[in-house]
Amino acid sequence: MPIGNGKLGAMVYGNPGEEIIRLNEHSLWSGGPNRNDNPLALAALPELRSLIQAGEYKAAEKLSDKVIISKTSHGQMFQPLGNIWIKNPGHDQYSEYLRELKFDSAKVNISYTSNGVKYRREMFASLKDSVIVIRLTADKPGSLNFSIGLNSLLPQSKVLIVRAGVLQITGHNMDHEGVKGVLNFNGQLSVKAESGQISNTDSSIIVKDANTVTIRFSAATNFVNYHDVSGDAKSLVTKTMRVSDNKTYNELLKSHTAAYKKYYDRVKLDLGDNSRDQYPTDERLAAFASSADPAFAALYFQYGRYLLISGSSPGGQPANLQGIWNNKLLPPWDSKYTININAEMNYWPAEKTNLSELHQPFLKMVSELSQTGRKTAKDMYGARGWMAHHNTDIWRATGAVDAAFYGTWLAGGGWTSQHIWEHYLYTGNKTFLAKNYEVLKGAALFYVDFLIEEPTHKWLVVSPGMSPENAPAAHQGSSVVAGATMDNQIVFDVFSNAIRAAATLGRDANFVDTLKAMRDRLPPMQIGKHGQLQEWIDDVDDPKDEHRHISHLYGLFPSNQISRTRTPELFKAAKQSLVFRGDVSTGWSMGWKVNWWARLEDGDHAYKLIKDQLKPVGSNGGGGGTYPNLFDAHPPFQIDGNFGCTSGIAEMIVQSSDGAVQLLPAIPADWPAGKVNGLVTRGGFEITELEWKDSKVTKLVIRSGKGGNLRIATTNKLSTTDGKLRVAKGSNPNALFYVETVYHNKF
């Protein structure tokens, strides 16, 4: 079971005989400050583009492997700090076992009976005091007898006794792919007992005959930011531990619970029929696909919010592929930031589920990428502004990694910068927008310099580019192309966001004119011969292609370029593409599909995807699913699917992407009645209360955080107590709901 405070993460297993608590610290990554740009790119760019234009896609991909893909580091790894172990002799035989994670307090409780004594463990990662806290109790005095210690997989780690009842673990991060490790870490653990005795061995603590024991742990590294490692880890931890050691367990729990509930209690969701709430989670998971258990979907929704609160906090690193929970020295995909979908998906729930502050780590990373990405844009592509490829890490590397088939994607800056604008649309915070305007402008400036004219239609296209990790058979199995639909959609958003940001702030009129002229020359979205939204600029889609990435539907979600009312033909084509791709896929892909079916206003299909995603891993054939602790499975574990599905459930209930607050746009038949409190929409409106029955709104209370016009779209007529509600016509005058005009190949 995961606990965390955004800076410390811990995975609790709950074995009575030997408890293992696996530890992570948000800044403990391999390597150090580095760059991974390929210096051959700029000179080879004309040849690469010529090969693509000539249709020599395989040759272009081969050249990209040489001149685009990094010849140094392919990214650094998120590393495990170590483990707390607790050995309880004689506890391997037990009964009445219970293990639970309480969402209302972010606390793990474990209880069992052994040798006639009832034992209890309580654990939480304090959001207030930056410590992991463990309390052990027994219902018979003097029954706590155990040893406790620390260890780590990192090869240069060591454990020592600081003083009676206090352990320290120190160590160094790993070198990786030629990048020297420059981080050191310090972790400290204290043990305090009521009655009984505490003694030390060379590297562990022994507790005998105690009634209650409280354990505290904290850790830090010398990481300051992506280019500064001058911090003092030991000093930071010592100060943190000194403060926490002077507080009682109840004081620590009270302050933690208050800090946590400030976030968690903002949103409540009731989908009805909670009769199965007392069943074990693994049993509910196994039965969910074939049973009526809407409350389990509500639980999963809140689990995503819990994970974001626990894995992402202001001042910390963003949640990575595994959030903040990784126990492997060599984790899958390095447990870093894959920014061709996965890292962005982690933060889809942030604004709409009322956790806007927790978006900050990601928004800060985007700002930092805009700094490191300037050199990549200039040195590799001769462009102003900034860019990133499809992966980054704590050192904010922006070079192209992995093979060319995956890495020749230049839209990482474009997509991540979308989050800057989205945060503004939800908050209306002009101070934030002004602070981050250069990030939006720089993302647009890169494309101003990089786009080239394609010869047939004279459209401006990204070349080289790709539809992430996919390739049409007609292109010799190569992914490297010009004018991929997702690239076009992202550039459209980047230009539109910069245009509107400049207008809002009264800046850069000439630059805005340039962007508008170039935006008019972008390729339109095209409908292909199968009725599908084309994935590529030429009509080469395969209706039998069930690839996990459906990147050309970016325009449907998370963007809002496609809608039923504004672009009905594109809406129909996007649906056809989604039908072709099928339902069962990797966990994160199914999470994305929940959002797409919600935007397609098909609640029953969205709910089918939730049920597909919430199947025990392994039961979907080769596809993804969910582990017993409700972690999403690619497989292996990737946390993005958790966040994606939470976002999708919110989208099924409330949307605000199409010029109005849309109520119950995709409610499935299995949720005929329910209520939600606290979801947030664009314009800073909070859905304080929304109740429905027979799939119709019965009660609605909306709180305005900023003022401004509120427009509501719903399927049943509403009335207000003051009688001031009126039918809306024309465009919404609230600029935070403005939607751009989008064209396609029939118009």
Secondary structure as the mmCIF struct_conf table of DSSP 4:
data_model
#
loop_
_struct_conf.conf_type_id
_struct_conf.id
_struct_conf.beg_label_comp_id
_struct_conf.beg_label_asym_id
_struct_conf.beg_label_seq_id
_struct_conf.end_label_comp_id
_struct_conf.end_label_asym_id
_struct_conf.end_label_seq_id
STRN STRN1 PRO A 2 GLY A 4
BEND BEND1 GLY A 6 LYS A 7
STRN STRN2 LEU A 8 VAL A 12
BEND BEND2 PRO A 16 GLY A 17
STRN STRN3 GLU A 18 GLU A 25
TURN_TY1_P TURN_TY1_P1 HIS A 26 SER A 27
STRN STRN4 TRP A 29 TRP A 29
BEND BEND3 SER A 30 GLY A 31
BEND BEND4 PRO A 33 PRO A 33
TURN_TY1_P TURN_TY1_P2 PRO A 39 LEU A 40
HELX_RH_AL_P HELX_RH_AL_P1 ALA A 41 GLN A 53
TURN_TY1_P TURN_TY1_P3 ALA A 54 GLY A 55
HELX_RH_AL_P HELX_RH_AL_P2 TYR A 57 VAL A 67
TURN_TY1_P TURN_TY1_P4 ILE A 68 ILE A 68
STRN STRN5 ILE A 69 ILE A 69
BEND BEND5 LYS A 71 THR A 72
BEND BEND6 HIS A 74 HIS A 74
STRN STRN6 PHE A 78 PHE A 78
STRN STRN7 GLY A 82 LYS A 87
TURN_TY1_P TURN_TY1_P5 PRO A 89 ASP A 92
BEND BEND7 GLN A 93 GLN A 93
STRN STRN8 SER A 95 LYS A 102
TURN_TY1_P TURN_TY1_P6 PHE A 103 ALA A 106
STRN STRN9 LYS A 107 SER A 114
TURN_TY1_P TURN_TY1_P7 ASN A 115 GLY A 116
STRN STRN10 VAL A 117 ALA A 125
TURN_TY1_P TURN_TY1_P8 LEU A 127 ASP A 129
STRN STRN11 ILE A 132 ALA A 138
BEND BEND8 ASP A 139 LYS A 140
TURN_TY1_P TURN_TY1_P9 PRO A 141 GLY A 142
STRN STRN12 LEU A 144 ASN A 151
BEND BEND9 LEU A 153 LEU A 154
TURN_TY1_P TURN_TY1_P10 PRO A 155 GLN A 156
STRN STRN13 LYS A 158 ARG A 163
TURN_TY1_P TURN_TY1_P11 ALA A 164 GLY A 165
STRN STRN14 VAL A 166 HIS A 172
HELX_LH_PP_P HELX_LH_PP_P1 ASN A 173 ASP A 175
STRN STRN15 HIS A 176 HIS A 176
TURN_TY1_P TURN_TY1_P12 GLU A 177 GLY A 178
STRN STRN16 VAL A 179 VAL A 179
HELX_LH_PP_P HELX_LH_PP_P2 LYS A 180 GLY A 181
STRN STRN17 ASN A 184 GLU A 194
BEND BEND10 SER A 195 GLY A 196
STRN STRN18 GLN A 197 ASN A 200
BEND BEND11 ASP A 202 SER A 203
STRN STRN19 SER A 204 ALA A 210
BEND BEND12 ASN A 211 ASN A 211
STRN STRN20 THR A 212 THR A 221
BEND BEND13 ASN A 222 ASN A 222
STRN STRN21 ASN A 225 ASN A 225
TURN_TY1_P TURN_TY1_P13 TYR A 226 HIS A 227
STRN STRN22 ASP A 228 ASP A 228
HELX_RH_AL_P HELX_RH_AL_P3 ALA A 233 ASP A 245
TURN_TY1_P TURN_TY1_P14 ASN A 246 ASN A 246
BEND BEND14 LYS A 247 LYS A 247
HELX_RH_AL_P HELX_RH_AL_P4 TYR A 249 TYR A 264
TURN_TY1_P TURN_TY1_P15 ASP A 265 ARG A 266
STRN STRN23 LYS A 268 ASP A 270
BEND BEND15 GLY A 272 GLY A 272
TURN_TY1_P TURN_TY1_P16 SER A 275 GLN A 278
BEND BEND16 TYR A 279 TYR A 279
HELX_RH_AL_P HELX_RH_AL_P5 THR A 281 PHE A 288
TURN_TY1_P TURN_TY1_P17 ALA A 289 SER A 290
BEND BEND17 SER A 291 SER A 291
HELX_RH_AL_P HELX_RH_AL_P6 PRO A 294 GLY A 311
TURN_TY1_P TURN_TY1_P18 PRO A 314 GLY A 315
BEND BEND18 GLY A 316 GLY A 316
HELX_LH_PP_P HELX_LH_PP_P3 GLN A 317 ALA A 319
STRN STRN24 ASN A 320 ASN A 320
TURN_TY1_P TURN_TY1_P19 LEU A 321 GLN A 322
STRN STRN25 GLY A 323 GLY A 323
TURN_TY1_P TURN_TY1_P20 ILE A 324 ILE A 324
BEND BEND19 LEU A 329 LEU A 330
HELX_RH_3T_P HELX_RH_3T_P1 PRO A 332 SER A 335
STRN STRN26 TYR A 337 THR A 338
TURN_TY1_P TURN_TY1_P21 ILE A 339 ILE A 341
HELX_RH_AL_P HELX_RH_AL_P7 ASN A 342 ASN A 346
TURN_TY1_P TURN_TY1_P22 TYR A 347 TYR A 347
HELX_RH_AL_P HELX_RH_AL_P8 TRP A 348 LYS A 352
TURN_TY1_P TURN_TY1_P23 THR A 353 ASN A 354
HELX_RH_3T_P HELX_RH_3T_P2 SER A 356 HIS A 359
HELX_RH_AL_P HELX_RH_AL_P9 GLN A 360 TYR A 381
BEND BEND20 ARG A 384 GLY A 385
BEND BEND21 HIS A 390 HIS A 390
STRN STRN27 ASN A 391 THR A 392
TURN_TY1_P TURN_TY1_P24 ILE A 394 TRP A 395
BEND BEND22 GLY A 399 GLY A 399
STRN STRN28 ALA A 400 ALA A 400
BEND BEND23 ASP A 402 ASP A 402
HELX_RH_AL_P HELX_RH_AL_P10 ALA A 404 GLY A 407
HELX_RH_AL_P HELX_RH_AL_P11 GLY A 412 THR A 427
HELX_RH_AL_P HELX_RH_AL_P12 LYS A 430 PHE A 450
STRN STRN29 ILE A 452 GLU A 453
TURN_TY1_P TURN_TY1_P25 PRO A 455 HIS A 457
STRN STRN30 LEU A 460 VAL A 461
BEND BEND24 SER A 463 PRO A 464
STRN STRN31 GLY A 465 GLY A 465
BEND BEND25 SER A 467 SER A 467
TURN_TY1_P TURN_TY1_P26 PRO A 468 GLU A 469
HELX_RH_3T_P HELX_RH_3T_P3 ALA A 473 HIS A 475
TURN_TY1_P TURN_TY1_P27 GLN A 476 GLY A 477
STRN STRN32 VAL A 481 VAL A 481
BEND BEND26 ALA A 482 GLY A 483
HELX_RH_AL_P HELX_RH_AL_P13 THR A 485 LEU A 505
TURN_TY1_P TURN_TY1_P28 GLY A 506 GLY A 506
HELX_RH_AL_P HELX_RH_AL_P14 ALA A 509 ARG A 519
TURN_TY1_P TURN_TY1_P29 ASP A 520 ARG A 521
BEND BEND27 LEU A 522 LEU A 522
HELX_LH_PP_P HELX_LH_PP_P4 PRO A 523 PRO A 524
STRN STRN33 MET A 525 MET A 525
STRN STRN34 ILE A 527 ILE A 527
TURN_TY1_P TURN_TY1_P30 LYS A 529 HIS A 530
BEND BEND28 GLY A 531 GLY A 531
HELX_LH_PP_P HELX_LH_PP_P5 GLN A 532 GLN A 532
STRN STRN35 LEU A 533 LEU A 533
HELX_LH_PP_P HELX_LH_PP_P6 GLN A 534 GLN A 534
BEND BEND29 GLU A 535 ASP A 539
TURN_TY1_P TURN_TY1_P31 PRO A 543 LYS A 544
BEND BEND30 ARG A 548 ARG A 548
HELX_RH_3T_P HELX_RH_3T_P4 SER A 551 GLY A 555
TURN_TY1_P TURN_TY1_P32 LEU A 556 PRO A 558
BEND BEND31 SER A 559 SER A 559
BEND BEND32 GLN A 561 GLN A 561
TURN_TY1_P TURN_TY1_P33 ARG A 564 ARG A 566
HELX_RH_AL_P HELX_RH_AL_P15 PRO A 568 ARG A 581
BEND BEND33 ASP A 583 ASP A 583
HELX_RH_AL_P HELX_RH_AL_P16 GLY A 587 ARG A 599
TURN_TY1_P TURN_TY1_P34 LEU A 600 GLU A 601
HELX_RH_AL_P HELX_RH_AL_P17 GLY A 603 GLN A 613
TURN_TY1_P TURN_TY1_P35 LEU A 614 LEU A 614
BEND BEND34 LYS A 615 LYS A 615
STRN STRN36 PRO A 616 PRO A 616
TURN_TY1_P TURN_TY1_P36 VAL A 617 GLY A 622
BEND BEND35 GLY A 623 GLY A 623
STRN STRN37 GLY A 625 THR A 626
TURN_TY1_P TURN_TY1_P37 PRO A 628 ASN A 629
STRN STRN38 ASP A 632 ALA A 633
BEND BEND36 HIS A 634 PRO A 636
STRN STRN39 PHE A 637 PHE A 637
TURN_TY1_P TURN_TY1_P38 ILE A 639 ILE A 639
HELX_RH_AL_P HELX_RH_AL_P18 ASP A 640 ILE A 653
STRN STRN40 VAL A 654 GLN A 655
BEND BEND37 SER A 657 ALA A 660
STRN STRN41 VAL A 661 LEU A 663
BEND BEND38 LEU A 664 LEU A 664
TURN_TY1_P TURN_TY1_P39 PRO A 665 ALA A 666
TURN_TY1_P TURN_TY1_P40 ALA A 669 ASP A 670
BEND BEND39 PRO A 672 ALA A 673
STRN STRN42 GLY A 674 ASN A 677
STRN STRN43 LEU A 679 THR A 681
HELX_RH_3T_P HELX_RH_3T_P5 ARG A 682 GLY A 684
STRN STRN44 PHE A 685 LYS A 693
TURN_TY1_P TURN_TY1_P41 ASP A 694 SER A 695
STRN STRN45 LYS A 696 SER A 704
BEND BEND40 GLY A 705 LYS A 706
BEND BEND41 GLY A 708 GLY A 708
STRN STRN46 ILE A 712 ALA A 713
BEND BEND42 THR A 715 ASN A 716
TURN_TY1_P TURN_TY1_P42 THR A 721 ASP A 722
BEND BEND43 GLY A 723 GLY A 723
BEND BEND44 GLY A 730 SER A 731
BEND BEND45 PRO A 733 PRO A 733
HELX_RH_3T_P HELX_RH_3T_P6 ALA A 735 PHE A 737
STRN STRN47 HIS A 744 HIS A 744
TURN_TY1_P TURN_TY1_P43 ASN A 745 LYS A 746
#
